[in-house]
């Protein structure tokens, strides 16, 4: 397959990443070849190596980029001082951010096993940093006497799993609008920390 007319690194590199993300989410990392990614982009397989050293690097880059976008969006989000308001804001942020990136979320959670040990360690560090934000909110709430939690770390992981799970079943135009679903999740998260 010949190179597409007018294809350039600044336009082709994002296309490579987008195609890889779609294919990894649809078929799984192990089932997707570099040749399939190239075909999706419309370039020869050998041309992909101008944009990524290999498939492992591409997977790692997708996961790292997802986490970097998460942190960037988080910085722009309002951070109330009250622990309960912070928890509600975190819940709402997590839902809104992740529902806009369903393929990235799927790949980031389901393909961890396919990362090399050093890449896994880096993604785990970034995930731990994000989880640490929620854990700090929970610890502050316990210290203030607002939350009743037996184990802040386990509760953190359970809340994030519950919120992220929304990406597997939510579809726009379903029985309930997203605002109502978000409000239900805020109440469920409050219940998980002992707030009625």
Secondary structure as the mmCIF struct_conf table of DSSP 4:
data_model
#
loop_
_struct_conf.conf_type_id
_struct_conf.id
_struct_conf.beg_label_comp_id
_struct_conf.beg_label_asym_id
_struct_conf.beg_label_seq_id
_struct_conf.end_label_comp_id
_struct_conf.end_label_asym_id
_struct_conf.end_label_seq_id
HELX_LH_PP_P HELX_LH_PP_P1 UNK A 2 UNK A 4
TURN_TY1_P TURN_TY1_P1 UNK A 5 UNK A 6
HELX_RH_AL_P HELX_RH_AL_P1 UNK A 9 UNK A 27
HELX_RH_3T_P HELX_RH_3T_P1 UNK A 29 UNK A 31
HELX_RH_AL_P HELX_RH_AL_P2 UNK A 34 UNK A 41
TURN_TY1_P TURN_TY1_P2 UNK A 42 UNK A 42
BEND BEND1 UNK A 43 UNK A 43
HELX_RH_3T_P HELX_RH_3T_P2 UNK A 45 UNK A 50
TURN_TY1_P TURN_TY1_P3 UNK A 51 UNK A 51
BEND BEND2 UNK A 53 UNK A 53
HELX_RH_AL_P HELX_RH_AL_P3 UNK A 55 UNK A 75
TURN_TY1_P TURN_TY1_P4 UNK A 76 UNK A 76
BEND BEND3 UNK A 77 UNK A 77
BEND BEND4 UNK A 81 UNK A 82
HELX_RH_AL_P HELX_RH_AL_P4 UNK A 83 UNK A 99
TURN_TY1_P TURN_TY1_P5 UNK A 100 UNK A 100
HELX_RH_AL_P HELX_RH_AL_P5 UNK A 102 UNK A 110
BEND BEND5 UNK A 111 UNK A 111
HELX_RH_3T_P HELX_RH_3T_P3 UNK A 112 UNK A 114
BEND BEND6 UNK A 115 UNK A 115
HELX_RH_AL_P HELX_RH_AL_P6 UNK A 117 UNK A 143
TURN_TY1_P TURN_TY1_P6 UNK A 144 UNK A 145
BEND BEND7 UNK A 146 UNK A 146
BEND BEND8 UNK A 150 UNK A 150
HELX_RH_AL_P HELX_RH_AL_P7 UNK A 152 UNK A 169
TURN_TY1_P TURN_TY1_P7 UNK A 172 UNK A 173
BEND BEND9 UNK A 174 UNK A 176
HELX_RH_AL_P HELX_RH_AL_P8 UNK A 178 UNK A 192
TURN_TY1_P TURN_TY1_P8 UNK A 193 UNK A 194
#
